[in-house]
Amino acid sequence: MRDSRFEWISGCFELALLLELSATPKPGLVDRIHDYRRTSYHHFLASAVSLRPWIMRAARLGGGRGLGKIILGGVKAFMSSQSGGNTHLGAWLLIAPMASAAGSHERIPIKSKSLRSRVKGVLRSMDWRDTINIFKAIAYVSPSGLGHVPYLDVLREETYEEVEEEKITPIQALSVYKDYDAVAHEWATGYSWVLGDCLRILKKNIRELGGLNPALVQTFLEILARHRDTHIVRRAGRSVAEMVSSMASKVLELGGVSTPAGRKALTEFDRRLRRSRKLRPGSSADLLSASLSALLLEGFTP
């Protein structure tokens, strides 16, 4: 019975990654009809499938200590499963603690309120060794636009010495960057967006729009409109990220996916974002993946 529970949990997260990937059109990002020059839809498919065994390991762990090693293993798995580079770093960093929290739950489905409480416990229980492995995972991917940061730079050897010497936990390390990175924000705030605002928006759109694809696209737009995309912040700056959020808001004002005017604006928005690799709203997609995971864990079926 326990094995079937872990299978179900890992299946929810894998499906969430696949459904988010398939939401189309997703402005500026890879979807069913758009690829990047180096990274395709099929690269993302392979990456998502490769993470399932590692999601299950996180679920079986059922706690935080030791999760860093699982996160590093998952990163190596999705990087070696395809040739398109970094496909799922942000999403994986968000869902790994959620999977561990879900695994500690004796019954399924799992309510998001209970999941959030357990996620907080997972995050609090990680220690400096988890920080080391998480930093190694980030450095292994070397995500484009990461750059050098003034504190605990994962690309500097001195960082790892400082983490060990000062026994810096993942929450302590990432809290400094909660306004700079969506994952850091969620870890520092106990998933206030994923299991709060974003999940509410997703449920509302599924109720109101009927079909799953339009609901996912509309939710993506609303997440992007409400929260500056931190991928864009790192690559192009806050003012550009704010401009992109404003553009998403204008698409929504015209009705988004639910009206002809909104769909026309969405097509133009997508076209404008694809002009530059600096305008890829990846953190919004990561938040959507994690929120969709929570919805599936509650028992939702597509």
C-alpha positions in Angstrom: 0.0 0.0 0.0 2.8 2.4 0.8 4.4 1.7 -2.5 1.2 2.5 -4.4 1.0 5.8 -2.4 4.5 6.8 -3.4 3.7 5.8 -7.0 0.6 8.0 -7.0 2.4 10.9 -5.5 5.3 10.8 -8.0 2.8 10.4 -10.8 1.0 13.6 -9.7 4.3 15.6 -10.0 5.4 14.0 -13.3 1.9 14.7 -14.8 2.1 18.3 -13.5 5.4 18.9 -15.3 4.0 17.4 -18.5 0.7 19.3 -18.4 2.5 22.6 -17.7 4.9 22.0 -20.6 2.0 21.2 -22.9 0.0 24.4 -22.1 -0.2 26.3 -25.4 0.5 29.1 -26.2 2.8 29.9 -23.4 4.3 33.3 -24.2 8.0 33.3 -24.7 8.4 29.6 -23.6 8.6 26.1 -25.1 5.2 24.6 -25.6 3.6 22.1 -28.0 4.2 24.3 -31.1 7.2 26.4 -30.1 10.8 25.3 -29.5 14.0 27.3 -28.7 16.9 27.0 -31.0 18.7 24.7 -28.6 16.0 23.3 -26.4 12.8 21.6 -27.8 9.5 20.4 -26.5 11.0 16.8 -26.7 13.9 17.8 -24.5 11.5 18.9 -21.8 9.4 15.7 -22.2 12.5 13.6 -21.6 13.6 15.7 -18.7 10.2 15.5 -16.9 10.1 11.7 -17.3 13.7 11.3 -16.0 12.7 13.1 -12.7 10.0 10.6 -11.7 12.4 8.2 -9.8 13.9 11.1 -8.0 10.5 12.5 -7.1 9.7 9.1 -5.6 12.9 9.2 -3.6 12.0 12.5 -2.2 8.5 11.2 -1.3 10.0 8.1 0.4 12.4 10.4 2.3 9.4 12.1 3.9 11.5 14.8 5.5 14.1 17.4 4.8 17.4 16.1 6.0 19.1 14.4 3.0 16.9 16.1 0.4 19.8 18.1 -0.9 21.4 14.9 -2.2 18.2 13.9 -3.9 17.9 17.3 -5.5 21.5 17.0 -6.9 20.7 13.5 -8.2 17.6 14.7 -10.0 19.5 17.6 -11.6 22.1 15.2 -12.9 19.3 12.9 -14.2 17.4 15.5 -16.2 20.6 17.0 -17.6 21.8 13.6 -18.8 18.4 12.6 -20.1 18.5 15.1 -23.0 20.8 17.4 -24.9 18.8 20.7 -24.5 20.5 22.0 -21.3 18.7 23.3 -18.3 15.1 22.3 -18.6 13.7 21.9 -15.0 16.0 23.4 -12.4 13.5 25.9 -10.9 10.5 23.5 -11.1 12.6 20.7 -9.5 13.7 22.9 -6.7 10.1 23.8 -6.0 8.6 20.3 -6.3 11.3 18.3 -4.4 10.3 19.7 -1.0 6.6 19.3 -1.9 7.2 15.6 -2.8 9.0 15.0 0.4 6.2 16.7 2.3 3.5 14.7 0.5 5.4 11.4 1.2 5.1 12.1 4.9 1.3 12.2 4.6 -0.3 8.9 5.4 -3.4 9.4 3.4 -4.1 10.5 -0.2 -5.4 12.8 -1.6 -3.7 15.6 0.3 -5.2 19.0 1.0 -3.0 21.9 0.1 -3.3 23.4 3.7 -1.8 20.2 5.1 0.8 20.0 2.4 1.9 23.6 3.1 2.3 22.9 6.8 4.4 19.8 6.0 6.5 21.7 3.4 7.5 24.2 6.0 8.6 21.4 8.2 10.7 19.8 5.4 12.4 23.1 4.7 13.1 23.8 8.4 14.7 20.3 8.9 17.3 20.6 6.2 20.9 21.3 7.3 24.1 22.7 6.0 24.9 19.5 4.1 21.7 19.9 2.1 22.8 23.5 1.3 26.1 22.1 -0.1 24.3 19.7 -2.3 21.7 22.2 -3.5 24.4 24.6 -4.4 26.2 21.9 -6.2 23.0 21.2 -8.1 22.6 24.8 -9.2 26.3 25.1 -10.2 26.0 21.8 -12.1 23.3 23.3 -14.3 25.0 26.7 -14.5 21.7 28.3 -15.5 22.0 31.1 -18.1 21.7 34.5 -16.5 22.6 33.3 -13.0 25.8 35.4 -13.0 27.8 36.2 -9.9 26.0 37.2 -6.7 27.5 39.1 -3.7 26.7 36.5 -1.1 27.1 32.7 -1.2 27.9 32.5 -4.9 27.5 28.8 -5.9 30.3 29.3 -8.5 32.9 30.1 -5.9 34.7 27.5 -3.8 34.8 29.8 -0.8 31.1 29.6 -0.6 31.1 25.9 0.3 33.7 26.4 2.9 31.6 29.2 4.5 28.5 27.1 4.4 30.2 24.2 6.3 32.0 26.5 8.7 28.9 28.6 9.6 26.5 25.6 9.2 24.2 27.6 6.9 20.9 26.0 6.2 19.1 26.2 2.8 16.5 28.6 4.2 19.2 30.9 5.6 21.1 30.8 2.4 18.2 31.5 0.1 16.2 34.0 2.2 18.7 36.7 1.2 17.5 36.3 -2.4 13.8 36.0 -1.9 13.2 39.2 -4.0 15.6 38.0 -6.7 14.5 34.5 -7.3 11.1 32.8 -7.2 12.4 29.6 -5.6 14.2 31.5 -2.9 11.0 33.5 -2.3 8.9 30.3 -1.9 11.4 28.6 0.4 11.7 31.6 2.5 7.9 32.3 2.8 6.7 28.7 3.0 5.3 28.6 -0.5 3.1 31.6 -0.1 2.6 32.0 -3.9 2.5 28.3 -5.0 0.1 27.1 -2.3 -1.6 30.5 -1.9 -2.3 33.0 -4.7 -1.2 30.8 -7.6 -3.3 27.8 -6.6 -6.4 29.9 -6.0 -6.0 31.4 -9.5 -5.6 28.0 -11.1 -8.7 26.6 -9.4 -10.7 29.7 -10.4 -9.7 29.4 -14.0 -10.5 25.7 -14.2 -14.0 26.4 -12.8 -14.6 29.3 -15.1 -13.0 28.3 -18.3 -13.8 24.6 -18.4 -11.0 23.2 -20.5 -7.6 22.5 -18.9 -5.4 24.1 -21.6 -7.2 27.5 -21.6 -7.2 27.4 -17.7 -3.4 26.8 -17.6 -2.6 29.5 -20.2 -4.9 32.0 -18.4 -3.3 31.1 -15.0 0.2 31.5 -16.5 -0.8 35.0 -17.7 -2.2 35.9 -14.3 0.9 34.7 -12.4 3.1 36.7 -14.8 0.9 39.8 -14.4 0.9 39.6 -10.6 4.6 38.6 -9.9 7.7 39.9 -11.7 9.3 37.0 -13.4 12.6 36.5 -11.7 14.2 34.8 -14.7 13.6 38.1 -16.6 14.8 40.1 -13.6 18.1 38.3 -13.7 18.6 38.6 -17.4 17.1 42.0 -18.3 16.5 43.8 -15.0 13.5 44.8 -12.9 12.2 47.5 -15.1 12.0 45.1 -18.1 10.3 42.4 -15.9 7.8 45.0 -14.8 7.1 45.9 -18.4 6.5 42.2 -19.3 4.1 41.9 -16.3 2.3 45.0 -17.5 2.0 43.5 -21.0 0.5 40.3 -19.5 -2.0 42.5 -17.6 -3.1 44.1 -20.8 -3.8 40.8 -22.4 -5.9 39.8 -19.4 -7.8 43.1 -19.6 -8.9 42.2 -23.1 -10.2 38.8 -21.8 -7.1 36.6 -22.2 -7.9 33.3 -23.7 -11.6 33.8 -23.3 -12.2 36.5 -26.0 -11.1 37.0 -29.6 -9.4 40.3 -28.7 -7.6 38.7 -25.8 -6.4 35.8 -27.9 -5.1 38.2 -30.6 -3.3 40.2 -27.9 -1.9 37.0 -26.5 -0.4 36.0 -30.0 1.2 39.4 -30.2 2.6 39.2 -26.7 4.0 35.8 -27.4 5.6 37.1 -30.6 7.2 40.1 -28.8 8.7 37.9 -26.0 10.3 35.5 -28.5 12.4 38.3 -30.0 14.9 38.0 -27.2 16.1 35.1 -25.0 16.2 37.6 -22.1 12.4 37.7 -22.1 11.7 34.1 -21.2 9.3 34.0 -18.2 10.6 30.7 -16.8 9.9 31.4 -13.2 6.2 31.9 -13.9 6.1 28.4 -15.5 7.9 26.9 -12.5 5.2 28.4 -10.2 2.5 27.0 -12.4 4.1 23.5 -12.4 4.2 23.5 -8.6 0.7 24.8 -8.1 -0.6 22.3 -10.6 1.2 19.6 -8.6 -0.7 20.7 -5.5 -4.0 20.6 -7.4 -3.4 17.0 -8.6 -2.4 16.0 -5.1 -5.8 17.2 -3.9 -7.4 14.7 -6.3 -8.0 16.7 -9.4 -8.0 14.7 -12.6 -7.6 16.4 -16.1 
